[in-house]
């Protein structure tokens, strides 16, 4: 599991090279037939440093290289074992990670502005990266699936930790929420369809698709490029878009209007190369009107009043009125990255983060305007269920965390043995600029 390395890279680095840095590239490492570039290391180094990780530069870069070599070793094993992941698994993980970024930045639009790409382009660019990561995760999980640890082993593990090395439990909280999402009216949807239809008719009469995309498309990443998305495969696109786009046969053809999670599109084929196709599109997105937002605000205020008079419990309000994703978890807000209920301000939208600060344990907030995982406007009421301050771990309060530490160590031992066994039969080449690295978990030597 490469405890130190994996925790740093797998948790903090959600997407590699989302913002390309100006790096003169060269091959730093080779594992089998897989390569690791200098830019891979430099970009991850910059990302980690931005998270406040304190380490000597060369030590951290050596850790990154070792982590990347480990991931390549796992990836090669996934190919040898014919491990597979589904398109749905990739899309679900991609959406989960994107929701973290959207929450941190405040909206989907801010995410697109930050990276200079549309959400569709971001998904297209990183679908293959996520697929490779999921394959390596499946191999790693398979290697450690039989590792178990008993309560007595947890106690022994904790007692063996020197007092000055006891792990620190970072502050976290747990929330439940009631969410009411303003509805986009059919009138607004129809207005968008009509506008897009008129644009489509102008193109069919001879106007340039690219020019009209620059003028009207609401996809900030592709609009400035005439709506062009570049070459993509069918699985790189959301299904509704792909099913229409990949049925286009001529650059002179303009698709019917397609509705996806992003809004409404018309599409034009640019070029086809084998299984890859290049498209232009124009995206228009219906907006939530003031009236719809006011209706949602009125509804959630009525729910809040009933809760204040004890005629409606929080849990019943979730069941009866909430329409957020958390409804299917009894209102419990889940951490989109770790898959548990432990949250920090980095994992909730800024509006929620601001409101949770003033709550006492068990207290319910007043209704407030917030954002969902895609940055869309919603109305919320939250309840603070758990609040833990930063502290030194102890068995009484933190048994589960210590149990996880102990289990991770046991898994790490299994992984380390596996690494060194695989290295006996795997070609490794490391650039001389990293020849002084003191690798922690494997005998990574040129062979």
N, C-alpha and C positions, 0 to 999 in steps of 0.2 A: 504494500500500500504506500510505501515511501511517505510515511506520515507527514514529515515536515514539508517536503516538496509538494506532495499532492494537495495538502490543505491549502497551501499558498496558491498554486496554479489552478487547480480545478474549481476552487470556490471564487477567487477574485477575478480570474481571467475568463469572462463569459464568452467572448469572441476574440480570436486572435486576429490582429491586424485590421480591426475595424477602421482605424485611422492610420493609413500608411505613413511611415516615417521615412525621411530621406536617408537611406542606408545603402552604402555600396555593398552589393550582395556577393556572397561567396558561400560555398558549401563548407559547413563547419563539422558536420557529423554524417556518417552513413551507417545505417542499421539494416543489414540485408540489402535490399534494393530500394530502401526508403532513405530520403535525404533530409537533413535539417540545415536550414539556411541561417546565415548571420542575422538577416532581418527577422526571422522567427524569434531568435533570442533577444535581440535589441528591442523589438516591439513589446514583448512580454515583460522585459526589464522595466521599460518606461511605464507600462500599465501597473506593475506591482509597486514601483516607487511612488506612483500617484496615490496609492492606497495607504501610504505612510509606513510601509514595511522597512524596518531598520536593519541593514546588513551591509557588510563590505561589498563593494561593487563586484569584484571578481568572484567572491564566494557565492553571491546571489546568481551571477551568470552561470557559474558551474552547476548550481542547483537547478537552474532552468534547463540547461543542456541535459543533465541527467534525467530530469522529468520527461523531456521531449524524447529522449532515447528510449526510455521505459514505455512511453505511449506507442512509439513505433514498434517496439517488440511485441506489445499486446496486439497491435493492429495486424502485424504479420501472422500472429497466432490465430486471429479471427478469420483471416483468409484461409489458412491451413485447415481450420476446423469448419469452414463453410458457415460461419455465424451470419445470421441475417437480422436486419431490422426493417420494420415496415415503414411505408411512407407516413402513416398515421403517427407512429412513434416519433419519427423525426420532426413532424410538424408540431406535435404536442410539446416536445422538449424545446423547440425553437420558440414557440409562443410563450412558454413558461419563462424562458430566459429574457425574452424581449419585454415581458411584463415587468420584470425587475427594473430594467433600464427606464421604461416609461414611467414607473412609479417614482424613480429617483429624479428624473428630469421634469416630471410634472404633466407631460402630455405626449401623445404620439407625434404631434407636429414638432415639438422641441427635440424629440429624438431624431427626426428626419433632418432638422436644421443642424443639429450637432454633428451628424455624420455626413451631411451633404448628400444624402441618398433618400429615396422614398422607402417606406416600409417594405414594399414589394421587392425593391432592389436589395435591401438588407437581407430579406429572407432568401432571395435567390442566391446571393453571394455566399451565405453561410450555411446553406442546407447541407452541402457536402462535408463541411467541417463538423457539423453536429452529427451527421451520420457516422463519420469515423470515430468521434468521441463515444457515441452509443455502442458501437461495435467493441471498442476497447473496454468500456464499462462492463459489457456482458461477459467478456473473457475474464476480467478481473473478479467479477462477482462469482463466476464459476469456480475459480481457483480457491476462493475463500468461503464458499457456501457451507462447507461442513465444519467450519471453525466455530466452536462454542466455548463459553466460559461460565464457570460456576460462581455462586455468591462468595464462597471461601477464596476463590482465586481473585475475585474483585477486591476483597478485603486485603489479601496478601499483596496485591499489586499496589494498592494505595499506601499500605504501611511501608513498602519498600521505597517510596518516593521521598527523597530528602526534604526536610521542612522548607528549605529555601528554594526548592524546585516544584512546590505544589502548584498545580494548574490554577489559573485564574478564570473564574466564570464571568464572562462579559455580561453587562446588563441586557435584559430583554423584557418584553412584555407579551401578553396574549390578549387578543381582542375578540369580541363578537360584534356583529354589525347587522343593522337593518338597512337595506338598500332599495331605493325606489328610483328607477331609471325613466327619465322623460321619454315619451314615445315620439318617434319621428312620424309626423302625420303623412297620410297618403297624398295630401295636397302638396306637401313639400317634395315627396318622392316623384310625383307626377310632373312638378315644375322642372325637376332635374332631368327627367326622361324627355320632356318636350324640348328643353334646351339642347340636350345631347342629340336628339333626333334632327333638330335644325342644323346642327354642326355636321352631322352625318350627310344630310342632303346637300350641303354646300360642297363637301368633299366629292360626292357622287357627280356633282355638276362641274367638277374640274379644279376646285381650290385645293391647295396643298394641305395634306394631312399634317405634315410636320409644322407648318406655319400656324395652323389652327391649334395644334397642341401647345405651342409656345404661348399663344394668346389666351387659351381657355383652360388647359388642363390644370387640375389641382393636385397633381402629383409633383411635388417640388423637386424630386430627384431626376425625373425624366423629362419634365416640361421644357427645361432649357435646352435639352438635346432633341427637341422635336418629338418628344414622346417615346423615344427609342429605348428599349429595355436591353438590347444586345442579345447574343445567342443564349438560349436556355433550353433545357430539356423539359419534357412534360411534367416530371416530378418536381421541377423547380418552381412550379406555379400552383396557385390554389386551384382546386379541381374545377370550379365553375368557369374560371378564366381559361384554364388549359383545354377543357372540352370543346370550347368554341374556337380558341386560337389555333389549335393543332388541326382543325378541320378546314382552315383557310387554305386555298390552293393557288391564289394569284395575288400579286402585289396591287392589282387594280381593285381588289375586293375589299369592302369595308364590312366588318361584322355587324350583326344585330347588337342591340344594347345588352350588356351582360351585367348582372348584379352580383357582387361579391361582398365580403366583409369590409372591403375598403370603400365601397360606393358603387357607382355605375360607370361602365367602360364601353368604348367602342375600340376595335382593334384592327390593325392592318399588318399583313405579312410583309416583311422587308426582304428576307432571304432565307433559304433553307440549305443546310449542310448536313447530310446524313440524318441522324435522329435529332439534331439541334436546329432550332429555328430562331430567327430574329424578328421581333415585333415592335411596332409602335402602338401606343394606346393613348387615349384621352380619358382622364378620370374626372368625374364630377361627384361631389359628395353632398347629400342633403344635410341641412343644418337643423339643429334643435332650435325651435323658435322660442321666443320669450313666453308665449302663451303656454306651450308645453312644459317649460321649466316651472312656470307658476303653478300649473296643475299638480306637478310632482311635489312642489314645495307645500302646497295646501294639503295634499294627501299625507305627507310625512308629519306635518304639524298636527293633524288630526290623530294620527297614530301616537304621537308623543303625548298629547293631552289625555288619551285613554290610558296610557301607561302611568301618567302622573296621578290619575284618579284611581289607580289599581283595578280598573275594569279590564285591563289587558296586560298580560305578562310580557316580558321581553321575548321569551321563547315562542309564545303564541303569535306575537307580532311578526317574528321571523317567518313562522310557518304560513301565516295568513297573507302578509303584505310584501315581504321582501322578494326581490327578483334578481338579486346578485348571485354570482357563482357560489358564494358562501352559504346560500340557502340550503344547499344539498349537504351541508356539514353542520346543520343546526345553527347557522349563523357564524360559526367559528371561522376566523380569518386565518388562512394557511400561508405559511412562508412559501412563495412561489419557487424558491431555489432549493431549499432543504426538504420541502415536503412535510414539515411539521408546523406546529402552531407558534413557535418561538419567533418573535419579530423584533426588529430594531427600526429606527427611523429610516434607515436606508431601504427598507422593504415595504414601506407604505407611502402613499402619495403625500405631498406636503401639507394638504389640508387636514388629513387624518393625523399626521405627525404633530401638527400644531394643537389639535384638539385633545389628543391623548395626554399631552403634557400637563394639562390642568385637572385631569381626573384623578380621583382617589380610587383605591381598590374597590371594585364592585359597583362603582358609580357609573351612571348612564349620562351621556352627553346630550346637549340640546341638538336639534336637527341642524345640519350644516351642508353647504355645497361642497362636493368632493369630486373625485375622478375615479373611474374604473380602471381595469388593467390596460385598457387601450387608450386611456386618456380622455374618454368621453365623460361629459358632465352627468353626475348623479347626485341625489340627495341621500344623506346618511344620518343614522344615529349609531353611536358605538358604545360598547360597555367594556370597561377595563376589568379583565378576568384575573390576570396574573401580572405582578410587577416584581422583578428581581433586580436588585442593585448589584453592581460589580463587587465581587468578593473572592477570597481564597477558597477553593473547593474543600468541602468536608463531606464525610460519608453520610451524615444524617440528612443534610439538605440536598445533596447533589449526587445521590447514589447512581441515578441513571447516567449522568454525565461521566462519572468515574467508571462505570461499567462499560460505557462506550469507549473511553480512553483505553481500558484494559483489553477490550475486544479488538480495537484497532491495532494495538501492539501485537496481539497474537496473530492477526491477519498479516501484519507487516512482516513478521518472521517467516510466514509461509511464502509470501510474495518474494522476499529477499532470496530464499532458497531457490524458488522457481527462476528468478532472474539469472542467477549464477549458473544454473543448469542449462538454460537456453543459450547463454553466452558462449558456452563451450562449443556450440555448433552453428553460431551466427556470425556472419562477417561484420566486423566493426571497424570503422576508420574515423579517427578524431583529428581535426586540424591541429597542427603544432601550437597554434596560439592558445589552445586549451590543454596543452600537455601537462601543465602544473596543477590541474584540478584534482582535489582530494575528494573523489566521489564517495558518497556515504553508503550506498545500498547495492552496488554491483561492481564487479571486476571488469570495468569498461576499458579494455586495452585493445589497441589495434591488432588485428589478426587477418 
